[in-house]
């Protein structure tokens, strides 16, 4: 199978310090076509890609970049049977990890697959727990019949390291344009409804993590709430996320106990309260004063593009 690998970049020079050797090695494999889309970086990202003979297939104004639409546009232009997306801050362990991820597509019922995210060493305990909770060491394959057991987690995917069967994406119309985030979950839900399976490949590993502040967590969950407001059919089909949220909170508390991080308990309370508040406000963003909506969001450019008339 021919595999196209698409990596959007924006001021990615620091990330390339770690990832360039990997991308150079990956591009030497005949069945991998490694492609970059840059959002008019102001650092030396483009120069470093050119110097390493890595292929730039497009440039996008940052104000016009769309999480779903941009990936769809260049995915449709690609020639791969499988289209694999990475984010610039994700670093696969090796070429073999990429090969293990795409190997699951030999099962013709698999529409998409994603790998295991391992936190970088310097990540906060909260960031490390998120990776442990969402990406354990057991692979699985799920279909639409699993939704009663796993709820909204059935459709879980992450475009930090995820691959899609091109023909299946053609069937669902690819990623939806105009989503504030969650284009991967949107596609996962659509693929499941079409009868395809989603695969989690635990031995296809990539370094990827964040150490969000409490305010950043609030903004991230606000945007998740906006996404769920606008794509309510996902909750209708797979169930609401509150149950999964409580399971996460209990898991995080146990994780802090396990690491004797008692000093983080006050932050644990505040952090989760702010996440819940952010999510609820995002679900009801249309009722908020117009002058605060953009301030609550992590993706402020999205509001300029899609909701400029209400701000």
Secondary structure by P-SEA (a helix, b strand, c coil): cbbbbbbbbccccccccccaaaaaaaaacccbbbbbbbcccccaaaaaaaaaccccccccccccccccaaaaaaaaaccccbbbbbccccccccaaaaaaaacccccccccbbbbbbbbcccccaaaaaaaaaaccccccccccccccccccccccccccbbbbcaaaaaaacccccccccaaaaaaaaaaaaabbbbbbbccbbbbbbbbccaaaaaaaaaaaaaaaaaacccccccccaaaaaaaaaaaaaaaaaaaccccaaaaaaaaaaaaaaaaaaaaacccccccccccccccaaaaaccccccc
